């Protein structure tokens, strides 16, 4: 017969009040959160780069268009 793994109740804190070092599970969670923050920051930088490149393309198009000349006044 196969035994089911017992899923811990997330409402119950398995830690002691006087603990000073995180357990292995908490260390893993902390690393995941840190990496998520890093990825979010990298994504923000990437979005800024993409927006900058799009603006650069728009500026190049604007400068490459022939300028509209005003009609001379008589």
N, C-alpha and C positions, 0 to 999 in steps of 0.2 A: 504494500500500500504506500502511495506517495504522500509525503507530508507536505502540507502547505507552509510556505514561508509566512511568518507573522509580520504583518505590516505595522510599524510603530505608529502610534497615535500622535499626530503632529501637535495636538493640544497639550501633550505632556512633555515637559522639558526633562530630558534624560541626564542633564548635567547637575553637578553639585554646586551649591552656592559659592564655595570657596575655591573653585577651580581657577587656575591662572593661565593654563595653556589649552588651546583648542584641541579637540579630539580630531581624529583622522577625517571623519565625515565633515566636520566644520571647516577643516583646512581645505578640503576639496571644494566646499561651497564658497569659501573665500576666494580661492583661485578662479573659480568660474565667474564670480562677480567681478573680480579684477579684470579678467580677460574680456568680459562683456563691456566694461567701461572702456577698455583700450580699443575694442572694435568699434564702439560707438564714436569715440574720438576720431579714429581713422576714417570712419564713414563720413563724419563731418568734414574732415580735411579733403576727402575725395570729392564730396559734393561741392565744396568751395572751388576746387580745381576745375571741375566740370563747368561750373557756372562762369568761372573766369575765362575758360577757353571759348565758351559760347559767346561771351561778350566780346572777346578778341575777334572772333569770326564776324560778328555784327559790325564791329568797328572797321575791319578790313573791307567789308562790303560797302560801308558808307564812304570810305575814302576812295574806293576804286570807281564809284559812280561818277559820271561827269557832272560837274557842278552846273546848276541852273543859272544861267546868266540873266541878269535883269535887262529889260529892254531899255535902250538909251532914251532919255527924255528929250523931247524936241522943244 
